[in-house]
Amino acid sequence: MRVGLLLLVLAALLAASGCGGGVSEGTNLDNGRQLFLNGDGDPGDATCASCHTLAAAGSTGTVGPNLDDAFRSARAEGFEESTFEQVVREQIALPGIGLGMPADLLEGADADDVAFFVARCAANPDEPACAAPAGGGGGVTATDGKEVFAQAGCGSCHMLAAAGATGTVGPNLDDSKPSKELVVDRVTNGAGAMPPFAGQLSEEQIQAVADFVVQSVGG
């Protein structure tokens, strides 16, 4: 089933049951955007931006659903944003078996604000508050390789003990011990489910994160 259709069905079920917007009560769009980009700041934790494409965040992740595509049809058909918010909030709490997304990645008001941000901004380019950030997104400002690894959300897909990362979507870096050349190529160009980061990370950041990975695994 296409992701957009799946979310549309979920939205329809929530609307029919009267649950849309009844649990999530996000109010802070800016907080939701920052959390979407950077998570709660814990090293090795996944971030929404590392896995999802969302124009309003400038993110281009391809591991999870493209959120603009997922909600475009439902928005065009007039579904309420409160229903979108509830769908997203439910997915944060209980993403479902086999989707690769950890449950309760964010909780409480933080999870509500992320759901509010996605509900307001997914497939909504005409909303001024949802304008894509200048110069792209990703929220990566660090220059230290370990911090780049954390901010770019590498830990959402990869296991790396030195980063406290336990992702299982991509290769276990401790086991595979990639060369610097391979890390630079994969981070720059992507491969398989891994998106390219050339538009989100500078050449200096790519070199720094590659050095960190290689040094951490004893390469």
Phi, psi and omega in degrees: 000133178299145183300317180300319179292320179301313181291327177296318178297316178300317180297318180297319179295318180294318180296319182294329182272355180079015184269345186306120178076001185281345182246307180286135182225051179293145181225342189251098183296317182295320177296318178299319179296314182295320177292323177301317182285315192244355183066201182269006175089356179288129181303136176085348180285151176289155171237154180299319185294332181289341183244338187240144169273130175206114186302321183295340177257354184067023184261149185228027180298147182236004179290317178255181182299146169287113188287331175295315179294321186297324186255358186299311183294318180295322178294318180297331180274001173091015177297146181286145178296332177298327177288317175304315182300317181293321178300312181296317181298319178296322180291327176295318182286316184223083186289344179100151182290136174085002181272350177079002181257126180292145177289148176053046176302324170229155183226167174059220183297328179296314178297321178299318182292323176296316178298320178297316179298311180297317181298320181285325194251340181298126179055037181226061186292343181277351178281117183306322182290348184253016180299140179297140181296143179296137177078017179090185184229215181099336175067016184268112180245350184289157174241339175287135186302319180295320180289324175299316178305316181289312184291327180282354178078022181300328181291348177288340182241334187242147172267130177206110187301320183295339179257000185066027185262138184230025180296150182234006180286316180255184183300147172285112186290331177297323181278318187281335177045062183292154175285164178298320181300320180291318179299314180300317180295315182292318180294320182289311190254345184074172177188134181061235181280352182275125180281157173287142180252010183300328180274350183251332180245144175284166178300323179295320179293321179296316178297320182294316181289327177295317178299317180298314181297312184295317178294325182291328182262004177079027180277000000 
